[in-house]
Amino acid sequence: MQQMRAWRVEGVGEPARVLEFGTVGVPEPGPGQVRIRVHTAALNFSDDLVCRGRYQVRPEPPFTPGMECTGRIDAVADGVDWQPGDRVLATTTLPHGALAEYAIADTANVYRATENLSDSQAAGLLIPYQTSHIALHRRARLQPGEILLVHAGAGGMGSAAIQLGVSAGARVFATAGGPDKTALCRELGAEIAIDYRSEDFVAIVNGATGGDGANVIYDPVGGDVFDRSRKCIAWEGRILIIGFSSGRIAELPTNHAMLKNYSVVGVYPARYAQKDRPFLEQTHEELLRLLESGAIDPLIRLQVPLEDAARAIGELTNRNTVGKVIVHVDAPQTDV
Ligand SMILES: NC(=O)c1ccc[n+]([C@@H]2O[C@H](COP(=O)([O-])OP(=O)(O)OC[C@H]3O[C@@H](n4cnc5c(N)ncnc54)[C@H](OP(=O)(O)O)[C@@H]3O)[C@@H](O)[C@H]2O)c1
């Protein structure tokens, strides 16, 4: 059997403890799947959660983590339309994730990558921009001129949401932890950036809107941040539930949503792959156009070789990263 370098989760727990780097057999694609020769993988906060067994997808160890990658198709199952050599972006199918030389993906989760995209841009595009585009446009129906408040705006998801909000003509406010991250939110196009570790974002958002609040709130943090967001959501506003990086899933007193006439809107694009793949294709083509026009550009500050992926997951967990963290599988690179 052909061998490859790969990270493996040997038993769920803290990533630094359960991740092991070694050599394993190259996986075979099952029905409806492709095998991808991985060039770059991009890390997500969910990589931490999946190692701990706290993500919605819970593969049995040992498994290779890594939710998304770019690379070239290397092998396909019978009847699959992709050809070996096609350049693609994909979300992977665990247990054969992206932190390895070869990954497996269901065809429903594979998209074309144009040749002019760099490997890093391509790897940074899929999950944050697809999710944020669906969140802002399909789920929240964001309108030009509306106020969009993006929490954790310097993060992988948040930075994509700021860029997409600006390109949609919204007035974007952002929160982030610390002055460096708020400065970055302003660079990305946020009109107001609030350090929510030291400032009261509710008072600032309400103050800046004459007491009306934000029309759309994009929340990848949850917990107290969600609870506080209910105090600055506008009449007929939409709070987008993106994730729970705070570690707490908040609960909603439903009378509050009734009395203030706002909506709490879930966003989980993975389900669209089964329900409406043509819509995901359209979204992807729109994202490629936005990238080509310069309206969006994945924020990438940390790039590491495959061997350093576990350390990079630790940085993500500890709130030390901004934008997308890219893992170079083919051509090892140092941090930038
Ligand atoms: N719905 C979906 O389909 C979908 C898709 C992808 C990701 N997600 C979710 O979106 C969230 C963000 O993912 P990401 O990959 O973009 O991560 P990220 O935003 O790059 O990193 C997480 C950020 O959350 C903030 N944060 C607030 N409280 C935290 C805490 N107690 N511990 C750690 N971080 C905390 C930190 O930013 P500050 O320092 O600025 O506070 C941190 O940098 C995750 O919950 C992820 O699972 C959901």
The ligand as a Gaussian input file, in Angstrom:
#p B3LYP/6-31G(d) Opt

LIG

0 1
 N      -21.854000      27.589000      10.737000
 C      -20.881000      27.064000      10.035000
 O      -21.094000      26.384000       9.047000
 C      -19.454000      27.334000      10.434000
 C      -18.415000      27.239000       9.490000
 C      -17.118000      27.515000       9.914000
 C      -16.856000      27.879000      11.229000
 N      -17.892000      27.936000      12.110000
 C      -17.656000      28.334000      13.508000
 O      -17.295000      29.721000      13.534000
 C      -16.489000      29.965000      14.690000
 C      -15.248000      30.726000      14.260000
 O      -14.422000      29.862000      13.503000
 P      -13.059000      30.381000      12.854000
 O      -12.427000      29.213000      12.242000
 O      -13.299000      31.583000      12.029000
 O      -12.235000      30.811000      14.150000
 P      -11.579000      32.223000      14.435000
 O      -12.678000      33.256000      14.440000
 O      -10.435000      32.453000      13.519000
 O      -11.038000      31.999000      15.899000
 C      -11.933000      32.050000      16.963000
 C      -12.052000      33.496000      17.512000
 O      -13.146000      33.535000      18.410000
 C      -12.898000      34.538000      19.366000
 N      -13.190000      34.039000      20.720000
 C      -14.079000      34.594000      21.568000
 N      -14.119000      33.911000      22.711000
 C      -13.234000      32.895000      22.588000
 C      -12.812000      31.849000      23.468000
 N      -13.345000      31.701000      24.692000
 N      -11.868000      30.994000      23.017000
 C      -11.335000      31.099000      21.787000
 N      -11.713000      32.075000      20.914000
 C      -12.647000      32.970000      21.319000
 C      -11.424000      34.939000      19.244000
 O      -11.383000      36.205000      18.593000
 P      -11.232000      37.518000      19.495000
 O       -9.917000      37.391000      20.200000
 O      -11.287000      38.638000      18.545000
 O      -12.386000      37.470000      20.443000
 C      -10.833000      33.880000      18.353000
 O       -9.758000      34.368000      17.592000
 C      -16.211000      28.595000      15.317000
 O      -17.125000      28.387000      16.384000
 C      -16.507000      27.629000      14.203000
 O      -16.859000      26.351000      14.662000
 C      -19.161000      27.673000      11.737000

